[in-house]
Amino acid sequence: MEFVVKNTKAPAIKAATLVLPVGEDLVLGTTAQSVDAASAGAIATVLKRGDLQGKPGQTLLLQQLSGIKAERVLLVGTGKADELDNRQWRKVVTAVTGALKNLGGSDAALALQDVQIKGRDAYARTRILVEVLAGGQYVFDRFKSKKADARPLSRITLLSDKTEQAQVEQAANHAQAITTGMNFARDLGNLPPNVCHPSYIAEQARQLGKDFKGLKVEVLDEKKLRELGAGSFLAVSQGSDQPGCIVVMQYNGGKKGEQPYALVGKGITFDTGGISLKPGLGMDEMKYDMCGAASVLGTFRAALELQLPINLVGVLACAENMPSGGATRPGDIVTTLSGQTVEILNTDAEGRLVLCDALTYVERFKPRAVIDVATLTGACIVALGSQTSGLMSNDEELARQLLGAGQNADDRAWQLPLFDEYQEQLDSPFADIANIGGPKAGTITAACFLSRFTKAYAWAHLDIAGTAWISGGKEKGATGRPVPLLTQYLLDRVE
């Protein structure tokens, strides 16, 4: 879908559909007033009849109003002006998206520039607007014999005041790149595990390197990882017929020699739990256990689309966790790439085993900061539900930056503690560390485990177990989160 920004009077815009906002007070904004005046009071007439109350997400379609060039006008309720926040704004734009899907015409013009959102400027308002509109067009029907019907809507014009036009254009540009990255991540997550295995993810990274100049991709296979001493990673991949790999991506868009920012993603393409086998109910959703790696790829895609002037490193720890005669057993002890030994008490705590070696490997790039992204613990869903990602860090400034990026991108995280007292739960009588810390504070002790391998740099961990996908029912599918948060973090670093 194409988005364009214009400083044009609403009555004069030629479009199949013109979208106008109406608040609960039914007082029209400046733009809607101009359309009402041009159409001899047609909008005021329908409002007086009570056909629209202006509640958030309500819509009313008006056909062929005289005096304006748009074929039809879609009125959308925006609620009470002093209550319109990000959540309500998303509801409004989602309603517009749904209404436009059911209308004919290849284009629409959105005259929503008079809408004010609490604590948000024109840039933030437009970012959410475009992300919701573009994301609402997403369809995953690759494996359906009957494909979804083609949608005629292909072009959306955003009307803007001249004073805000530069902000709106920048926001639309950023939002389109972010949505492209999110949809890339969603596609990877939604693919079945017999297609999206570690080698497939590696191939997608290689293709990204072919599509965009400046991206270097290297794939470390199991032979190379064995030579390096990545015993913790190999303990997970050895149970599967699908070979594991660590994918390393380098994008040098910044100054030569400038320290890079690093993103590390968990890429368990299917997680049976290994010998510590998971219950069968809902196990199909364990194909989403690679959404950390998918979100890193999606963020790279967004950064490459925008050609951000920044140096980035991406490390994807890709493996399949399967039970077999060659699989790791509870009680096995392995040596990590860092030299630390781990007693594996539960093979279903495999994400931290692949990540710890990836976090050790990334140290060689002397990163300015490292963020790992993983669907790591069910405990995070218990703590924060499906609305918010968990955040833990060894650096308060980095944590603050990520929390701020999540707030600005409307892709929020919440910080959990990483106190030393929790480390004691990982004590092992036989090795340097156990891979689980018992039933208490599972999200925190998982991060404590990872923190043992991140002492050389500023590091943050995002647990996206609750936010990376929607479970069950017709709405089941990958969300593309936290691509908006991560991309916003990078945009902030550039600024």
C-alpha angles and dihedrals in degrees: 000000000000122000122197130179122219137177096216133136110258098231090055099050116109110219141132089242133018114200119209131180126235122187126212090259087061090226107141121228123234095271095046089047090056091053091046091051093048091050094049095253097310094144095047089051095057091045091053089053089058095241091139128029096190095239114158110282098008112136136194125186120214118193128218103341112196118242097032130086099221114098093227139001124227114202115202126192117235099183126221113351094226093051101048106118135153093283094050091044090055088052090052095048092044088056090051090049092052093047094049091051089062096049131082124239132080097243144040135189120217115207097185098127093114092061114107121201122200111263094354133110130208092276094055093043091052094044091059092041095055095039091054094044095046094040090050090064092061116122127172107198101135092126098039115106088212111051125213115270114265112257117229095211107099107144132050124187117205112207113216141179112249092243091058100035096102091050092048093048092050092047092050091050093050093044094052091052092047092049090049088053092046092050090049089054092045092052091052092047095048095050115104116254093244086066103030103056127142094277090051092054089049090052091050089053090049090050090051087054090053093047096050128044116228097038116114118193128194126178119207108205126202093268091055092044090052090052090050092050099245093158095155093056092046091050087068101041096045093079094062134074086219108085116234125226143179113231116208120197126186124189116181105192094137134066118313111265094014113140112258130230112235132214119193120193133196108230107184098156092195128006118199090164089250115237087346086067119203122232112272097236109099093357089132087074090065086087083080091065087097094060092107090062090041091054091050090052090047092051091050088050090053092046091049093047088054094039089224114203093237139105113242137182122194124192119188118193102204124184143129119239107216137158115239142130087277097047124117115263129219104264095037116131120214135184116234127217088259092057094249116129124230129201107213106217095166125024090203088071088072101127093074089049094060093037096053092061091044090051090051092048094052090059090080090070092061091228123202088221136352126213120187120199122200145156084228113151140023085209089072090060090051091050102040107012120215097308103071136040119227118243129196127167145172090217122060094200091055090047091051091050092051094046089051092048090051091050093049093045092044087236098112134198131190124215120236123193124266099195120169090239089073091058090071090069088068095057115130127194091212108035140027092265141000119231095231133040103204131262098308121091093349095173092051097046090050088056090045088057091052092046089065087070100044105062093116097065147019106282140181131185124211115198105201099172090122100038106040096078144008114242130225134348130046092314094059112132149100117295102204091234134175092027091099092051094046094045091049089051090055093045088053091052091052092050 
